[in-house]
Amino acid sequence: MSLKVLIADDHTVMREGLATLLAGAGMQVIGSVGNGRDAVRMVCDKEIDVVIMDISMPEMNGFDATRDIVTRYPGVRVVVLSMYSSREHVHQALTAGATGYVLKASAGTEVVEAVRAVNAGRRYISPAIGNVGNSIKSSGLLAGLSTRERQVLQLVVEGKSSVEIAERIHLSPKTVETYRSRLKKKLGIDDVAALVKFAIQHGLTPPD
């Protein structure tokens, strides 16, 4: 039986290229989506073996989507596909529950191998990143945010108002305002522009 794979990336060309590559390797691409929230929904609705997950996506970033998926569906493996090669990003991905991390620059030659490896229960990290070991430590700022705080942060930097955020994640606008204030205090950031810069630097939201 062929491997069933879901692709989550906000770039159509990347999704199409990966789909062609995986199909050529005898894998079954069950679907492709452009944001983390749809990835979670697709895993819920379909039988998926492996998810190829971009980090920087709208609605829900790849870290939070990975964490949600592996928590709810422990049998599903996630390979993070990223343009970020820093050890902090790798650490965040592994902490979220991913068992694979492939650089986009190497995707054409590595993604099939990575999918097969994680499906077999092994970890796969792009050789270009080197040995990450178990000693990587996050900067502390991002690690200090709760899942809900990261969720609010992403929606804030995407330009959503407190009312829109409240409707999206089923909270009251007042509670969202509390989260916004808490974020600024924890991160030492006073304005939205600086929040956007922080989110982009940490791969929580696309730069464009």
C-alpha positions in Angstrom: 0.0 0.0 0.0 1.4 3.4 -1.0 2.2 6.1 1.5 -0.5 8.7 1.9 0.9 12.2 2.1 -0.6 15.6 2.7 1.2 18.8 1.6 0.8 22.0 3.5 2.5 25.1 2.0 1.2 28.6 1.2 2.9 28.6 -2.2 1.0 26.9 -5.1 4.1 26.2 -7.1 5.8 24.5 -4.2 2.7 22.3 -3.5 2.5 21.3 -7.2 6.2 20.5 -7.4 6.1 18.4 -4.3 3.0 16.6 -5.5 4.7 15.6 -8.8 7.9 14.5 -7.0 6.0 12.4 -4.4 3.7 10.8 -7.0 6.8 9.9 -9.1 8.1 8.1 -6.0 5.0 6.0 -5.8 3.3 7.9 -3.0 -0.3 9.0 -2.9 -0.8 12.7 -2.4 -4.2 12.9 -0.6 -4.4 16.6 -0.8 -2.6 20.0 -0.6 -3.5 23.0 1.5 -2.3 26.5 1.9 -2.4 27.0 5.7 -2.0 25.1 9.0 -5.6 25.3 10.0 -6.7 23.5 6.8 -3.9 20.9 7.3 -5.4 20.0 10.7 -8.8 19.7 9.2 -7.6 17.5 6.3 -5.8 15.1 8.7 -9.1 14.9 10.7 -11.1 14.0 7.6 -8.6 11.8 5.7 -6.3 8.8 6.5 -2.9 10.4 6.3 0.5 8.8 7.0 2.8 11.8 6.6 2.3 15.6 6.5 4.8 17.8 4.7 4.5 21.0 6.7 5.7 24.5 5.8 6.5 26.7 8.8 5.4 30.2 7.6 1.8 30.0 6.6 -1.3 32.2 7.2 -4.2 31.3 9.6 -2.0 28.9 11.6 1.7 28.5 11.3 3.4 25.1 10.8 4.7 24.8 14.4 1.2 25.1 15.9 -0.4 22.9 13.2 2.2 20.2 13.8 1.6 20.3 17.6 -2.1 20.0 17.1 -1.8 17.2 14.6 0.6 15.0 16.6 -1.3 15.5 19.8 -4.6 14.5 18.3 -3.3 11.9 15.9 -0.1 10.3 17.3 0.2 7.9 14.3 0.7 10.8 11.8 4.3 11.8 11.1 5.2 15.4 10.2 8.1 16.5 8.0 8.7 20.3 8.4 9.8 21.9 5.1 11.4 25.2 5.7 13.6 28.0 4.4 15.0 28.5 7.9 18.2 26.6 8.7 18.8 27.9 12.2 19.0 25.4 15.1 16.3 27.4 16.9 13.8 26.7 14.1 14.8 23.0 14.1 14.4 22.9 17.8 10.9 24.4 17.7 9.8 22.0 15.0 11.0 18.9 17.0 9.5 20.3 20.2 6.2 20.7 18.3 6.4 17.0 17.4 7.9 16.9 13.9 10.2 14.0 13.2 11.6 15.4 10.0 13.1 18.8 9.0 14.0 19.4 5.4 15.4 22.7 4.0 13.4 24.0 1.0 16.7 24.4 -0.9 17.2 20.6 -0.7 13.6 19.5 -1.0 14.0 18.1 -4.5 16.6 15.6 -3.4 15.6 15.0 0.2 11.9 15.1 0.7 11.1 11.6 -0.6 13.9 10.1 1.7 12.6 12.2 4.6 9.0 11.0 4.2 10.1 7.4 4.0 12.3 7.8 7.0 9.7 9.3 9.3 7.1 6.8 8.2 9.5 4.1 9.3 9.8 5.6 12.7 13.2 7.4 12.1 14.1 11.0 12.5 15.3 12.9 9.4 17.2 16.2 9.5 18.7 17.8 6.4 22.4 17.0 6.4 23.1 20.7 5.6 21.9 21.6 9.1 24.4 19.3 10.8 24.0 17.4 14.1 21.3 19.2 16.1 21.5 16.7 19.0 19.3 17.3 22.0 21.0 20.3 23.4 19.4 23.0 21.3 17.7 25.7 23.3 15.2 28.2 22.1 15.8 31.9 22.5 13.3 31.8 25.4 11.0 34.5 24.1 9.0 32.3 21.8 9.3 29.3 24.1 7.7 31.4 26.8 4.5 31.9 24.9 1.6 29.6 25.3 -0.1 28.0 22.3 -3.0 30.5 22.6 -0.6 33.4 22.8 1.2 32.3 19.6 -2.2 31.9 18.0 -3.2 35.5 18.9 0.2 36.8 17.9 -0.1 35.3 14.4 -3.6 36.8 13.9 -2.5 40.2 15.2 0.4 40.4 12.8 -1.9 39.3 9.9 -3.9 42.5 10.6 -6.9 41.0 12.4 -8.8 43.2 14.9 -9.5 42.0 18.4 -13.1 41.4 17.4 -12.1 39.3 14.4 -9.6 37.4 16.5 -12.3 36.8 19.1 -14.7 35.4 16.5 -12.0 33.2 15.0 -10.7 31.5 18.2 -14.0 31.7 20.2 -12.9 34.2 22.9 -14.4 37.5 24.0 -12.8 40.7 22.6 -11.8 41.7 26.1 -9.9 38.4 26.6 -8.1 38.9 23.2 -7.1 42.4 24.4 -5.7 40.8 27.5 -3.7 38.4 25.4 -2.4 41.3 23.2 -1.2 43.2 26.3 0.4 40.1 27.7 2.2 39.5 24.5 3.7 43.0 24.4 4.8 42.6 28.0 6.4 39.2 27.5 8.2 40.1 24.3 9.1 43.7 25.4 7.4 45.0 22.2 5.1 48.1 22.2 3.8 48.3 18.6 2.3 46.0 15.9 5.2 46.7 13.4 7.7 45.3 15.9 5.4 42.3 16.6 5.3 41.6 12.8 9.1 41.7 12.6 9.4 39.3 15.6 6.8 36.9 14.0 8.7 36.9 10.7 12.1 36.4 12.3 10.7 33.3 14.2 8.9 31.8 11.2 5.4 32.3 12.6 4.1 34.1 9.6 5.1 34.6 6.0 7.2 37.7 5.2 5.0 38.6 2.3 
